[in-house]
Amino acid sequence: MLRVDVAKQLGEFSIEASFVSEGRVTGLFGASGAGKTSLIGMIAGLLRPDRGVISIDGEVLDDTSMRVHVPPHRRRIGYVFQDARLFPHLSVAQNLDYGRRMNRLAEDPAQRTRVTDLLDIGSLLDRRPGQLSGGERQRVALGRALLSKPRLLLLDEPLGSLDEGRKVEILPYLVRLRDEASIPMVYVSHDAAELRQLATQIVMLRHGRVTAFGGVKVLSV
């Protein structure tokens, strides 16, 4: 369960958002500038709320009244950005291994095989990111996040930089990730069609405020 109840002032823009989600994929929906990326930045620990509480499964990550702020590297949250952010000088295999090593996790060959099979990236392991298509880079970024064994996965418009053909290519992998990986996700998008395919609960955000929360039917309101 993800609980978010926060306020944050960012220049002239402010966020005041509150929701509790038990969905497998929580879709964070809103137009550009609605505050989506800032909100998941607070969930990730990259931004500190001015006021409020963030918790996962009862564990408090932020509580401003108690002066609690768990730093990002201790939150066990995976983050996939729109531009993949792979290390260009490392192979795909080395990029995949980065999250595990940074979190000081033991090698788990079975988990690595499951993830590479799930995302169909086993044939890419010896390549460098510059040799991959945009869709392939995003699949590797997803794999790297999964192999860090997160308890929550944040995806910030992971299809936003892809053309329509690449989006169609990668969407089935995201659906498989939702259905086969037992990791809850927060999926940020301004594309209602994406969220109808992927999300199980929707948080609608406008001007930094939650305007609706519920099943995917709220996208039709």
N, CA, C and O of each residue as an XYZ file, in Angstrom:
884
protein
N       0.837     -1.195      0.000
C       0.000      0.000      0.000
C       0.878      1.253      0.000
O       1.806      1.371      0.800
N       0.583      2.161     -0.880
C       1.300      3.425     -0.972
C       0.404      4.539     -0.439
O      -0.716      4.735     -0.909
N       0.915      5.255      0.540
C       0.186      6.403      1.092
C       0.990      7.671      0.834
O       2.167      7.756      1.186
N       0.351      8.639      0.225
C       0.975      9.925     -0.073
C       0.053     11.035      0.418
O      -1.119     11.081      0.044
N       0.570     11.916      1.243
C      -0.180     13.083      1.711
C       0.837     14.193      1.927
O       1.400     14.328      3.014
N       1.072     14.998      0.871
C       2.204     15.923      0.886
C       1.829     17.294      0.352
O       0.843     17.460     -0.365
N       2.642     18.265      0.721
C       2.573     19.608      0.153
C       3.997     20.059     -0.142
O       4.919     19.782      0.625
N       4.169     20.765     -1.273
C       5.489     21.231     -1.672
C       5.342     22.512     -2.499
O       4.551     22.564     -3.440
N       6.103     23.534     -2.140
C       6.147     24.771     -2.906
C       7.379     24.753     -3.798
O       8.496     24.568     -3.315
N       7.179     24.945     -5.095
C       8.270     24.948     -6.071
C       8.173     26.259     -6.852
O       7.524     26.315     -7.897
N       8.814     27.302     -6.349
C       8.678     28.612     -6.967
C       7.246     29.097     -6.842
O       6.702     29.176     -5.740
N       6.635     29.422     -7.977
C       5.239     29.865     -7.959
C       4.256     28.698     -8.047
O       3.045     28.890     -7.938
N       4.780     27.495     -8.245
C       3.936     26.302     -8.383
C       3.900     25.547     -7.058
O       4.921     25.428     -6.380
N       2.732     25.040     -6.691
C       2.625     24.274     -5.451
C       1.920     22.953     -5.702
O       1.059     22.837     -6.574
N       2.312     21.961     -4.913
C       1.674     20.645     -4.944
C       1.026     20.392     -3.588
O       1.658     20.572     -2.547
N      -0.221     19.980     -3.606
C      -0.920     19.484     -2.420
C      -1.679     18.249     -2.864
O      -2.745     18.350     -3.471
N      -1.134     17.096     -2.564
C      -1.677     15.845     -3.097
C      -1.814     14.814     -1.988
O      -0.934     14.661     -1.141
N      -2.942     14.111     -2.016
C      -3.193     13.075     -1.020
C      -3.941     11.912     -1.666
O      -4.982     12.102     -2.295
N      -3.397     10.702     -1.503
C      -4.098      9.500     -1.961
C      -3.491      8.280     -1.289
O      -2.353      8.314     -0.819
N      -4.264      7.204     -1.250
C      -3.798      5.908     -0.763
C      -4.149      4.886     -1.830
O      -5.314      4.743     -2.202
N      -3.131      4.169     -2.326
C      -3.351      3.228     -3.411
C      -2.874      1.837     -3.026
O      -1.789      1.667     -2.469
N      -3.697      0.856     -3.330
C      -3.315     -0.542     -3.193
C      -3.286     -1.226     -4.551
O      -3.262     -2.454     -4.631
N      -3.289     -0.438     -5.612
C      -3.313     -0.986     -6.955
C      -1.980     -1.570     -7.376
O      -0.923     -1.161     -6.896
N      -2.047     -2.530     -8.280
C      -0.815     -3.114     -8.823
C      -0.057     -2.086     -9.648
O       1.170     -2.004     -9.586
N      -0.810     -1.294    -10.429
C      -0.214     -0.185    -11.174
C      -1.042      1.066    -10.917
O      -2.189      1.159    -11.354
N      -0.467      2.014    -10.215
C      -1.123      3.291     -9.964
C      -0.725      4.251    -11.070
O       0.441      4.632    -11.177
N      -1.681      4.637    -11.885
C      -1.410      5.567    -12.971
C      -1.536      6.997    -12.482
O      -2.565      7.388    -11.931
N      -0.488      7.770    -12.684
C      -0.492      9.185    -12.319
C      -0.679      9.969    -13.606
O       0.236     10.070    -14.423
N      -1.879     10.526    -13.782
C      -2.295     11.094    -15.065
C      -2.500     12.598    -14.953
O      -3.095     13.088    -13.994
N      -2.002     13.315    -15.941
C      -2.219     14.756    -15.995
C      -1.446     15.359    -17.141
O      -0.540     14.737    -17.694
N      -1.812     16.577    -17.492
C      -1.133     17.278    -18.574
C       0.282     17.658    -18.159
O       0.633     17.592    -16.981
N       1.084     18.053    -19.131
C       2.419     18.548    -18.833
C       2.316     19.732    -17.878
O       1.504     20.634    -18.083
N       3.143     19.724    -16.832
C       3.111     20.793    -15.847
C       2.144     20.579    -14.703
O       1.965     21.462    -13.864
N       1.507     19.391    -14.662
C       0.541     19.117    -13.587
C       1.215     18.797    -12.262
O       0.574     18.841    -11.211
N       2.509     18.474    -12.304
C       3.234     18.142    -11.074
C       3.536     16.670    -10.908
O       3.935     16.236     -9.827
N       3.352     15.887    -11.971
C       3.512     14.437    -11.872
C       4.938     14.047    -11.496
O       5.156     13.266    -10.569
N       5.909     14.602    -12.229
C       7.302     14.239    -11.981
C       7.771     14.710    -10.607
O       8.527     14.009     -9.934
N       7.329     15.881    -10.194
C       7.685     16.365     -8.847
C       7.112     15.449     -7.776
O       7.758     15.195     -6.759
N       5.895     14.952     -8.004
C       5.261     14.085     -7.012
C       6.005     12.753     -6.896
O       6.241     12.284     -5.783
N       6.376     12.139     -8.009
C       7.105     10.877     -7.870
C       8.542     11.132     -7.410
O       9.176     10.248     -6.834
N       9.056     12.341     -7.664
C      10.349     12.696     -7.095
C      10.318     12.677     -5.578
O      11.296     12.295     -4.934
N       9.184     13.093     -5.004
C       9.040     13.020     -3.546
C       8.914     11.575     -3.079
O       9.469     11.211     -2.042
N       8.190     10.745     -3.834
C       8.076      9.333     -3.465
C       9.457      8.666     -3.502
O       9.782      7.839     -2.650
N      10.255      9.037     -4.494
C      11.601      8.462     -4.630
C      12.572      8.996     -3.585
O      13.619      8.395     -3.346
N      12.231     10.120     -2.962
C      13.141     10.733     -1.989
C      14.062     11.763     -2.589
O      14.925     12.299     -1.894
N      13.897     12.056     -3.884
C      14.747     13.039     -4.550
C      14.334     14.466     -4.196
O      15.153     15.383     -4.249
N      13.065     14.652     -3.836
C      12.548     15.923     -3.329
C      11.974     15.689     -1.943
O      11.345     14.660     -1.695
N      12.185     16.630     -1.044
C      11.618     16.513      0.295
C      10.342     17.343      0.366
O      10.356     18.519      0.001
N       9.249     16.761      0.823
C       8.022     17.560      0.974
C       8.192     18.634      2.040
O       8.937     18.458      3.004
N       7.493     19.744      1.856
C       7.474     20.784      2.892
C       6.629     20.345      4.077
O       6.904     20.688      5.226
N       5.591     19.575      3.765
C       4.712     19.052      4.797
C       4.182     17.715      4.343
O       3.931     17.506      3.156
N       4.008     16.798      5.296
C       3.286     15.592      4.957
C       3.988     14.281      5.257
O       5.033     14.230      5.906
N       3.355     13.208      4.747
C       3.774     11.832      5.030
C       3.770     11.027      3.744
O       2.866     11.161      2.920
N       4.779     10.193      3.576
C       4.819      9.185      2.522
C       5.197      7.870      3.170
O       6.176      7.801      3.914
N       4.425      6.817      2.894
C       4.746      5.505      3.458
C       4.433      4.411      2.452
O       3.566      4.561      1.591
N       5.164      3.297      2.582
C       4.931      2.105      1.761
C       4.748      0.927      2.702
O       5.622      0.621      3.514
N       3.603      0.270      2.584
C       3.293     -0.895      3.425
C       3.526     -0.594      4.909
O       4.032     -1.434      5.654
N       3.157      0.591      5.312
C       3.243      0.973      6.723
C       4.583      1.523      7.150
O       4.696      2.065      8.250
N       5.613      1.402      6.314
C       6.923      1.958      6.656
C       6.987      3.416      6.224
O       6.797      3.730      5.049
N       7.251      4.297      7.165
C       7.275      5.725      6.883
C       8.597      6.099      6.218
O       9.676      5.815      6.737
N       8.486      6.745      5.053
C       9.656      7.229      4.335
C       9.863      8.729      4.550
O      10.995      9.212      4.589
N       8.771      9.443      4.685
C       8.796     10.867      5.014
C       7.704     11.158      6.027
O       6.574     10.689      5.896
N       8.053     11.924      7.022
C       7.067     12.454      7.968
C       7.651     13.755      8.512
O       8.500     13.751      9.404
N       7.180     14.858      7.956
C       7.796     16.137      8.315
C       7.558     16.494      9.781
O       8.389     17.164     10.395
N       6.431     16.052     10.349
C       6.164     16.380     11.758
C       7.129     15.662     12.692
O       7.430     16.147     13.782
N       7.619     14.484     12.248
C       8.565     13.714     13.051
C      10.007     13.867     12.549
O      10.926     13.219     13.052
N      10.182     14.734     11.552
C      11.498     14.967     10.942
C      12.130     13.680     10.396
O      13.331     13.445     10.535
N      11.291     12.868      9.781
C      11.754     11.624      9.155
C      11.916     11.855      7.660
O      10.996     12.332      6.996
N      13.076     11.519      7.138
C      13.307     11.529      5.695
C      14.318     10.433      5.377
O      15.513     10.582      5.633
N      13.825      9.335      4.816
C      14.703      8.229      4.422
C      15.352      8.607      3.087
O      14.637      8.924      2.136
N      16.673      8.584      2.993
C      17.338      8.979      1.744
C      17.015      8.011      0.608
O      16.674      6.855      0.854
N      17.124      8.482     -0.639
C      16.719      7.660     -1.799
C      17.351      6.280     -1.832
O      16.669      5.304     -2.145
N      18.637      6.173     -1.518
C      19.324      4.886     -1.670
C      18.888      3.861     -0.629
O      19.228      2.683     -0.743
N      18.138      4.295      0.386
C      17.646      3.352      1.397
C      16.156      3.051      1.249
O      15.581      2.354      2.085
N      15.536      3.561      0.210
C      14.080      3.374      0.058
C      13.702      2.087     -0.668
O      12.553      1.652     -0.597
N      14.654      1.478     -1.364
C      14.370      0.277     -2.168
C      13.271      0.556     -3.190
O      12.309     -0.200     -3.326
N      13.447      1.662     -3.900
C      12.517      2.064     -4.950
C      13.277      2.134     -6.269
O      14.308      2.799     -6.366
N      12.764      1.449     -7.278
C      13.352      1.530     -8.608
C      12.744      2.682     -9.388
O      11.555      2.971     -9.251
N      13.556      3.340    -10.206
C      13.105      4.530    -10.939
C      13.542      4.378    -12.385
O      14.732      4.242    -12.670
N      12.575      4.401    -13.302
C      12.862      4.342    -14.733
C      12.456      5.676    -15.347
O      11.290      6.068    -15.293
N      13.431      6.368    -15.930
C      13.204      7.691    -16.495
C      12.788      7.588    -17.955
O      12.898      6.531    -18.577
N      12.308      8.712    -18.491
C      11.863      8.740    -19.881
C      13.004      8.435    -20.840
O      12.780      7.828    -21.887
N      14.231      8.847    -20.500
C      15.355      8.705    -21.427
C      16.280      7.537    -21.088
O      17.421      7.503    -21.548
N      15.810      6.594    -20.302
C      16.518      5.345    -19.954
C      17.744      5.557    -19.065
O      17.900      4.863    -18.060
N      18.630      6.521    -19.426
C      19.797      6.851    -18.611
C      20.712      5.652    -18.363
O      21.151      5.415    -17.238
N      20.991      4.903    -19.423
C      21.962      3.826    -19.336
C      23.368      4.411    -19.418
O      23.565      5.507    -19.942
N      24.340      3.673    -18.896
C      25.731      4.105    -18.970
C      26.291      3.708    -20.338
O      26.381      2.519    -20.643
N      26.669      4.688    -21.166
C      27.059      4.361    -22.546
C      28.335      3.553    -22.652
O      28.534      2.849    -23.642
N      29.210      3.637    -21.650
C      30.493      2.929    -21.720
C      30.403      1.498    -21.200
O      31.379      0.749    -21.260
N      29.210      1.111    -20.679
C      29.027     -0.244    -20.157
C      28.174     -1.056    -21.117
O      27.331     -0.507    -21.826
N      28.393     -2.354    -21.139
C      27.544     -3.243    -21.927
C      26.162     -3.337    -21.276
O      25.954     -2.885    -20.150
N      25.233     -3.931    -22.010
C      23.898     -4.172    -21.442
C      24.000     -5.013    -20.170
O      23.344     -4.714    -19.172
N      24.819     -6.060    -20.205
C      24.977     -6.919    -19.024
C      25.497     -6.124    -17.835
O      25.034     -6.315    -16.710
N      26.454     -5.237    -18.074
C      27.005     -4.428    -16.979
C      25.998     -3.396    -16.487
O      25.929     -3.119    -15.290
N      25.217     -2.826    -17.403
C      24.154     -1.910    -16.988
C      23.124     -2.624    -16.117
O      22.675     -2.085    -15.105
N      22.753     -3.837    -16.516
C      21.778     -4.605    -15.741
C      22.293     -4.889    -14.330
O      21.526     -4.901    -13.367
N      23.584     -5.115    -14.225
C      24.172     -5.494    -12.940
C      24.404     -4.300    -12.018
O      24.691     -4.472    -10.834
N      24.279     -3.097    -12.559
C      24.631     -1.899    -11.796
C      23.761     -1.739    -10.548
O      24.275     -1.484     -9.460
N      22.437     -1.891    -10.709
C      21.542     -1.705     -9.568
C      21.803     -2.709     -8.460
O      21.764     -2.367     -7.279
N      22.069     -3.951     -8.847
C      22.368     -4.973     -7.841
C      23.624     -4.617     -7.053
O      23.654     -4.720     -5.827
N      24.661     -4.196     -7.779
C      25.919     -3.878     -7.097
C      25.785     -2.638     -6.210
O      26.334     -2.597     -5.109
N      25.060     -1.637     -6.686
C      24.887     -0.412     -5.896
C      24.120     -0.682     -4.612
O      24.337     -0.019     -3.598
N      23.219     -1.664     -4.662
C      22.441     -2.022     -3.476
C      23.087     -3.149     -2.673
O      22.518     -3.642     -1.699
N      24.295     -3.549     -3.104
C      25.078     -4.569     -2.400
C      24.291     -5.874     -2.226
O      24.302     -6.496     -1.164
N      23.617     -6.258     -3.299
C      22.846     -7.498     -3.284
C      23.704     -8.642     -3.813
O      24.557     -8.450     -4.680
N      23.464     -9.821     -3.281
C      24.167    -11.001     -3.763
C      23.727    -11.323     -5.190
O      22.603    -11.018     -5.588
N      24.622    -11.940     -5.948
C      24.261    -12.356     -7.299
C      23.124    -13.374     -7.244
O      23.092    -14.242     -6.372
N      22.195    -13.251     -8.186
C      21.033    -14.139     -8.233
C      20.801    -14.517     -9.699
O      19.968    -13.911    -10.373
N      21.535    -15.513    -10.189
C      21.431    -15.873    -11.611
C      20.008    -16.227    -12.039
O      19.607    -15.921    -13.162
N      19.242    -16.868    -11.156
C      17.870    -17.256    -11.510
C      17.007    -16.008    -11.734
O      16.222    -15.948    -12.680
N      17.162    -15.012    -10.850
C      16.404    -13.773    -11.011
C      16.819    -13.046    -12.290
O      15.979    -12.505    -13.009
N      18.104    -13.043    -12.559
C      18.595    -12.391    -13.781
C      17.991    -13.057    -15.014
O      17.577    -12.375    -15.951
N      17.941    -14.389    -15.013
C      17.356    -15.101    -16.144
C      15.872    -14.777    -16.279
O      15.379    -14.562    -17.386
N      15.153    -14.743    -15.143
C      13.717    -14.417    -15.187
C      13.488    -13.036    -15.793
O      12.598    -12.853    -16.623
N      14.298    -12.066    -15.372
C      14.115    -10.692    -15.848
C      14.474    -10.563    -17.325
O      13.748     -9.927    -18.089
N      15.600    -11.171    -17.730
C      15.987    -11.064    -19.144
C      14.991    -11.789    -20.042
O      14.741    -11.351    -21.165
N      14.419    -12.891    -19.562
C      13.387    -13.587    -20.335
C      12.102    -12.762    -20.394
O      11.477    -12.651    -21.449
N      11.713    -12.183    -19.258
C      10.483    -11.395    -19.183
C      10.523    -10.236    -20.178
O       9.526     -9.941    -20.837
N      11.679     -9.585    -20.281
C      11.821     -8.400    -21.124
C      12.440     -8.706    -22.489
O      12.607     -7.807    -23.313
N      12.781     -9.982    -22.726
C      13.324    -10.422    -24.006
C      14.585     -9.633    -24.376
O      14.700     -9.103    -25.481
N      15.521     -9.567    -23.433
C      16.756     -8.814    -23.674
C      18.005     -9.702    -23.577
O      19.127     -9.196    -23.578
N      17.816    -10.992    -23.497
C      18.956    -11.901    -23.371
C      19.925    -11.817    -24.539
O      21.126    -12.013    -24.357
N      19.423    -11.527    -25.742
C      20.288    -11.453    -26.921
C      21.042    -10.131    -27.014
O      21.868     -9.955    -27.909
N      20.766     -9.196    -26.097
C      21.372     -7.863    -26.158
C      22.534     -7.692    -25.191
O      23.141     -6.621    -25.158
N      22.860     -8.701    -24.408
C      23.741     -8.524    -23.249
C      25.127     -8.000    -23.596
O      25.728     -7.281    -22.798
N      25.642     -8.342    -24.762
C      27.006     -7.932    -25.127
C      27.050     -6.575    -25.831
O      28.134     -6.070    -26.123
N      25.901     -5.985    -26.103
C      25.875     -4.720    -26.835
C      26.047     -3.527    -25.889
O      25.868     -3.638    -24.676
N      26.399     -2.392    -26.481
C      26.438     -1.124    -25.761
C      25.120     -0.377    -26.019
O      24.467     -0.625    -27.033
N      24.724      0.521    -25.131
C      23.461      1.244    -25.327
C      23.348      1.937    -26.679
O      22.254      2.017    -27.238
N      24.466      2.442    -27.217
C      24.426      3.122    -28.504
C      24.045      2.221    -29.661
O      23.715      2.708    -30.743
N      24.085      0.910    -29.448
C      23.726     -0.053    -30.482
C      22.278     -0.514    -30.371
O      21.847     -1.391    -31.119
N      21.524      0.072    -29.443
C      20.150     -0.358    -29.189
C      19.141      0.647    -29.739
O      19.435      1.834    -29.882
N      17.950      0.144    -30.044
C      16.839      1.034    -30.381
C      16.301      1.667    -29.102
O      16.643      1.238    -28.000
N      15.465      2.684    -29.250
C      14.880      3.327    -28.080
C      14.079      2.358    -27.229
O      14.157      2.395    -26.001
N      13.305      1.486    -27.878
C      12.522      0.509    -27.135
C      13.394     -0.483    -26.387
O      13.091     -0.867    -25.257
N      14.491     -0.897    -27.033
C      15.417     -1.830    -26.373
C      16.078     -1.168    -25.165
O      16.245     -1.800    -24.123
N      16.452      0.099    -25.305
C      17.065      0.803    -24.167
C      16.107      0.866    -22.981
O      16.520      0.688    -21.835
N      14.827      1.120    -23.256
C      13.867      1.194    -22.158
C      13.671     -0.168    -21.498
O      13.497     -0.243    -20.282
N      13.695     -1.231    -22.274
C      13.578     -2.568    -21.693
C      14.778     -2.886    -20.812
O      14.631     -3.515    -19.764
N      15.961     -2.455    -21.232
C      17.155     -2.661    -20.398
C      17.047     -1.829    -19.123
O      17.407     -2.303    -18.046
N      16.558     -0.596    -19.231
C      16.382      0.241    -18.043
C      15.394     -0.394    -17.064
O      15.594     -0.341    -15.851
N      14.336     -0.991    -17.593
C      13.384     -1.704    -16.738
C      14.064     -2.889    -16.054
O      13.876     -3.127    -14.861
N      14.857     -3.627    -16.834
C      15.566     -4.773    -16.264
C      16.519     -4.361    -15.160
O      16.587     -5.015    -14.120
N      17.256     -3.282    -15.378
C      18.185     -2.795    -14.351
C      17.433     -2.457    -13.073
O      17.883     -2.799    -11.979
N      16.286     -1.786    -13.202
C      15.501     -1.438    -12.020
C      14.981     -2.681    -11.307
O      15.014     -2.751    -10.078
N      14.506     -3.653    -12.063
C      13.971     -4.877    -11.453
C      15.040     -5.670    -10.718
O      14.774     -6.251     -9.666
N      16.260     -5.696    -11.274
C      17.325     -6.479    -10.659
C      17.874     -5.843     -9.390
O      18.660     -6.469     -8.679
N      17.472     -4.609     -9.094
C      17.816     -4.008     -7.804
C      16.836     -4.456     -6.708
O      16.939     -4.032     -5.557
N      15.877     -5.326     -7.092
C      14.885     -5.902     -6.181
C      14.126     -4.823     -5.397
O      14.142     -4.822     -4.166
N      13.461     -3.903     -6.114
C      12.727     -2.840     -5.440
C      11.405     -3.339     -4.871
O      10.870     -4.354     -5.318
N      10.891     -2.623     -3.891
C       9.541     -2.926     -3.397
C       8.495     -2.065     -4.105
O       7.295     -2.308     -3.977
N       8.958     -1.053     -4.857
C       8.084     -0.195     -5.643
C       8.878      0.261     -6.855
O      10.069      0.553     -6.755
N       8.208      0.320     -8.005
C       8.842      0.745     -9.240
C       8.148      2.009     -9.740
O       6.930      2.025     -9.922
N       8.928      3.068     -9.961
C       8.416      4.322    -10.489
C       8.803      4.435    -11.954
O       9.977      4.302    -12.298
N       7.827      4.679    -12.818
C       8.088      4.825    -14.245
C       7.593      6.196    -14.688
O       6.390      6.455    -14.718
N       8.540      7.073    -15.031
C       8.208      8.450    -15.373
C       8.137      8.609    -16.890
O       9.146      8.855    -17.551
N       6.918      8.462    -17.431
C       6.676      8.544    -18.870
C       7.710      7.741    -19.664
O       8.398      8.301    -20.518
N       7.828      6.440    -19.396
C       8.882      5.639    -20.038
C       8.723      5.511    -21.549
O       9.669      5.132    -22.240
N       7.528      5.824    -22.073
C       7.323      5.763    -23.519
C       7.328      7.150    -24.155
O       7.141      7.289    -25.364
N       7.543      8.169    -23.332
C       7.389      9.538    -23.808
C       8.336      9.936    -24.919
O       7.992     10.785    -25.742
N       9.525      9.342    -24.965
C      10.510      9.727    -25.985
C      10.481      8.811    -27.198
O      11.305      8.952    -28.102
N       9.530      7.863    -27.228
C       9.486      6.880    -28.315
C       8.433      7.255    -29.355
O       7.412      7.862    -29.029
N       8.693      6.885    -30.615
C       7.669      7.089    -31.636
C       6.577      6.028    -31.467
O       6.701      5.109    -30.657
N       5.506      6.180    -32.250
C       4.348      5.303    -32.061
C       4.701      3.832    -32.269
O       4.194      2.963    -31.560
N       5.566      3.556    -33.239
C       5.954      2.175    -33.491
C       6.675      1.553    -32.315
O       6.422      0.399    -31.968
N       7.586      2.320    -31.688
C       8.316      1.809    -30.530
C       7.389      1.649    -29.327
O       7.552      0.723    -28.533
N       6.415      2.556    -29.194
C       5.458      2.424    -28.096
C       4.676      1.113    -28.211
O       4.491      0.399    -27.225
N       4.228      0.815    -29.414
C       3.483     -0.431    -29.643
C       4.368     -1.635    -29.345
O       3.890     -2.668    -28.878
N       5.661     -1.492    -29.617
C       6.610     -2.584    -29.367
C       6.781     -2.860    -27.875
O       6.839     -4.018    -27.463
N       6.861     -1.811    -27.070
C       7.219     -1.995    -25.663
C       6.015     -2.170    -24.746
O       6.166     -2.710    -23.650
N       4.818     -1.732    -25.157
C       3.650     -1.860    -24.283
C       3.386     -3.293    -23.830
O       3.073     -3.495    -22.656
N       3.496     -4.300    -24.702
C       3.267     -5.671    -24.229
C       4.218     -6.089    -23.109
O       3.837     -6.860    -22.229
N       5.458     -5.583    -23.139
C       6.396     -5.912    -22.070
C       5.961     -5.275    -20.751
O       6.127     -5.872    -19.687
N       5.410     -4.078    -20.817
C       4.917     -3.425    -19.599
C       3.709     -4.175    -19.033
O       3.564     -4.297    -17.817
N       2.850     -4.672    -19.911
C       1.704     -5.474    -19.452
C       2.201     -6.761    -18.797
O       1.682     -7.165    -17.756
N       3.207     -7.410    -19.402
C       3.776     -8.627    -18.794
C       4.398     -8.304    -17.436
O       4.272     -9.077    -16.485
N       5.061     -7.171    -17.358
C       5.664     -6.759    -16.095
C       4.594     -6.602    -15.023
O       4.776     -7.039    -13.887
N       3.484     -5.981    -15.383
C       2.377     -5.821    -14.439
C       1.829     -7.169    -13.988
O       1.549     -7.363    -12.806
N       1.675     -8.107    -14.934
C       0.993     -9.357    -14.644
C       1.905    -10.428    -14.030
O       1.431    -11.305    -13.309
N       3.211    -10.357    -14.315
C       4.097    -11.441    -13.902
C       5.090    -11.066    -12.814
O       5.581    -11.940    -12.100
N       5.394     -9.782    -12.677
C       6.319     -9.353    -11.620
C       5.492     -8.873    -10.417
O       4.557     -8.089    -10.578
N       5.826     -9.327     -9.258
C       5.039     -8.996     -8.068
C       5.558     -7.714     -7.418
O       5.826     -7.673     -6.218
N       5.693     -6.671     -8.236
C       6.198     -5.389     -7.759
C       5.181     -4.319     -8.123
O       4.895     -4.134     -9.305
N       4.628     -3.611     -7.148
C       3.703     -2.523     -7.476
C       4.432     -1.401     -8.207
O       5.628     -1.185     -8.014
N       3.688     -0.698     -9.046
C       4.277      0.353     -9.866
C       3.462      1.636     -9.780
O       2.244      1.606     -9.610
N       4.154      2.758     -9.901
C       3.513      4.047    -10.159
C       3.945      4.450    -11.558
O       5.134      4.609    -11.835
N       2.963      4.613    -12.436
C       3.235      4.851    -13.856
C       2.740      6.240    -14.229
O       1.538      6.507    -14.196
N       3.669      7.125    -14.583
C       3.341      8.505    -14.919
C       3.119      8.628    -16.424
O       3.939      8.170    -17.220
N       2.003      9.250    -16.809
C       1.744      9.452    -18.226
C       0.700     10.543    -18.422
O      -0.144     10.786    -17.558
N       0.779     11.201    -19.589
C      -0.299     12.108    -19.998
C      -1.127     11.465    -21.110
O      -1.962     12.125    -21.729
N      -0.891     10.169    -21.361
C      -1.565      9.433    -22.425
C      -2.607      8.497    -21.812
O      -2.265      7.471    -21.224
N      -3.861      8.859    -21.956
C      -4.938      8.072    -21.351
C      -4.994      6.660    -21.916
O      -5.331      5.721    -21.194
N      -4.664      6.491    -23.212
C      -4.728      5.160    -23.829
C      -3.713      4.219    -23.183
O      -4.017      3.048    -22.956
N      -2.514      4.717    -22.887
C      -1.512      3.902    -22.196
C      -2.048      3.427    -20.850
O      -1.954      2.248    -20.509
N      -2.605      4.354    -20.103
C      -3.051      4.028    -18.747
C      -4.245      3.087    -18.764
O      -4.389      2.268    -17.856
N      -5.102      3.183    -19.767
C      -6.218      2.240    -19.854
C      -5.719      0.815    -20.032
O      -6.355     -0.128    -19.560
N      -4.592      0.649    -20.704
C      -4.035     -0.689    -20.914
C      -3.286     -1.206    -19.691
O      -3.253     -2.413    -19.453
N      -2.685     -0.308    -18.914
C      -1.728     -0.731    -17.889
C      -2.219     -0.564    -16.453
O      -1.972     -1.425    -15.609
N      -2.907      0.528    -16.176
C      -3.156      0.901    -14.782
C      -4.322      0.125    -14.177
O      -5.244     -0.290    -14.878
N      -4.261     -0.058    -12.874
C      -5.374     -0.639    -12.135
C      -6.067      0.422    -11.265
O      -7.234      0.267    -10.903
N      -5.347      1.489    -10.937
C      -5.934      2.639    -10.260
C      -5.352      3.910    -10.871
O      -4.219      3.915    -11.352
N      -6.133      4.979    -10.848
C      -5.732      6.234    -11.471
C      -5.778      7.371    -10.445
O      -6.752      7.531     -9.710
N      -4.701      8.149    -10.418
C      -4.678      9.427     -9.707
C      -4.621     10.512    -10.768
O      -3.643     10.601    -11.511
N      -5.653     11.333    -10.847
C      -5.672     12.430    -11.806
C      -5.147     13.683    -11.122
O      -5.613     14.064    -10.048
N      -4.170     14.319    -11.762
C      -3.496     15.466    -11.170
C      -3.659     16.666    -12.101
O      -3.469     16.565    -13.313
N      -4.015     17.806    -11.503
C      -4.141     19.047    -12.266
C      -3.673     20.201    -11.401
O      -4.145     20.395    -10.281
N      -2.734     20.963    -11.945
C      -2.178     22.112    -11.214
C      -1.720     21.721     -9.812
O      -1.894     22.483     -8.861
N      -1.128     20.523     -9.688
C      -0.595     20.097     -8.406
C      -1.619     19.564     -7.424
O      -1.290     19.316     -6.264
N      -2.866     19.382     -7.871
C      -3.925     18.905     -6.989
C      -4.528     17.619     -7.552
O      -4.652     17.469     -8.767
N      -4.901     16.693     -6.667
C      -5.596     15.480     -7.091
C      -7.058     15.832     -7.344
O      -7.766     16.269     -6.437
N      -7.505     15.639     -8.590
C      -8.878     15.977     -8.949
C      -9.788     14.756     -9.013
O     -11.010     14.893     -8.962
N      -9.204     13.558     -9.125
C     -10.010     12.334     -9.130
C      -9.113     11.159     -8.793
O      -7.914     11.182     -9.072
N      -9.702     10.124     -8.187
C      -8.979      8.918     -7.850
C      -9.934      7.744     -7.954
O     -11.066      7.812     -7.475
N      -9.476      6.663     -8.584
C     -10.328      5.487     -8.710
C      -9.836      4.564     -9.790
O      -8.663      4.599    -10.163
N     -10.738      3.725    -10.301
C     -10.382      2.812    -11.371
C     -10.184      3.555    -12.688
O     -10.338      4.775    -12.748
N      -9.842      2.818    -13.741
C      -9.535      3.470    -15.014
C     -10.744      4.212    -15.578
O     -10.593      5.033    -16.482
N     -11.932      3.937    -15.062
C     -13.110      4.645    -15.555
C     -13.028      6.147    -15.312
O     -13.699      6.912    -16.005
N     -12.227      6.588    -14.349
C     -12.138      8.037    -14.101
C     -11.493      8.757    -15.275
O     -11.624      9.975    -15.391
N     -10.792      8.026    -16.157
C     -10.187      8.654    -17.327
C     -11.250      9.106    -18.315
O     -10.975      9.932    -19.185
N     -12.461      8.573    -18.192
C     -13.539      8.938    -19.097
C     -14.393     10.082    -18.560
O     -15.280     10.577    -19.256
N     -14.129     10.498    -17.332
C     -14.946     11.557    -16.718
C     -14.568     12.910    -17.288
O     -15.143     13.927    -16.898
